[in-house]
C-alpha cells in the first residue's frame, strides 16, 4: 500500500489527521496535509489510511494497493 496526497487541492480540513495521527500531519504555515508514512504496514495502519481517504472532504488522498 502507498498513500498519496494532492497537496495542491488539499483544503486543510484536518480530517486525515483525526483519522490517523501516525500517518498524517498538517504543515504549520498553511495546514495542508502531509504524509508521515507513505507505506503503512499492518492491518490497523492500513485501515486508518483507508478511513482517512474516505473522510477527506476534498477527496485528495489516494490509496494505491
C-alpha positions in Angstrom: 0.0 0.0 0.0 1.1 3.5 -0.8 -0.6 6.8 0.3 -0.6 9.8 -2.0 -1.9 13.3 -1.4 -2.7 16.0 -4.0 -1.4 18.9 -1.8 -2.5 21.5 -4.4 -6.1 20.5 -3.9 -6.0 20.0 -0.1 -8.3 22.3 1.8 -6.6 21.8 5.2 -9.7 20.4 7.0 -7.5 18.0 9.1 -9.9 15.0 8.9 -7.0 12.8 7.8 -5.0 13.7 10.9 -8.1 12.9 13.1 -8.3 9.6 11.3 -4.6 8.8 11.9 -2.1 10.9 13.7 0.5 8.2 12.9 0.1 8.6 9.2 -0.8 12.3 8.7 0.1 15.8 9.9 -0.5 19.3 8.7 2.0 21.9 7.7 2.2 24.8 10.3 2.2 27.5 7.7 -0.9 26.6 5.8 -2.5 23.5 7.3 -2.0 21.4 4.1 -1.9 17.7 4.9 1.4 15.8 4.8 2.1 12.1 4.9 4.3 10.8 7.7 4.4 7.2 6.5 3.7 6.6 2.8 3.9 2.8 3.1 2.0 1.8 6.2 2.3 -1.8 7.3 -0.1 -3.8 9.3 -3.9 -4.0 9.2 -4.5 -1.3 11.7 -2.5 1.4 9.9 -3.8 0.4 6.5 -7.4 0.6 7.8 -6.6 4.1 9.2 -5.2 5.1 5.8 -8.4 3.9 4.0 -10.6 5.7 6.6 -8.6 9.0 6.1 -9.1 8.7 2.4 -12.8 8.1 2.9 -13.3 11.1 5.2 -11.3 13.6 3.3 -13.8 16.3 2.2 -11.6 17.4 -0.8 -11.1 13.8 -1.9 -7.3 14.3 -2.3 -6.0 11.2 -0.6 -5.3 8.2 -2.9 -4.6 4.7 -1.7 -2.5 2.6 -4.1 -2.8 -1.1 -3.3 
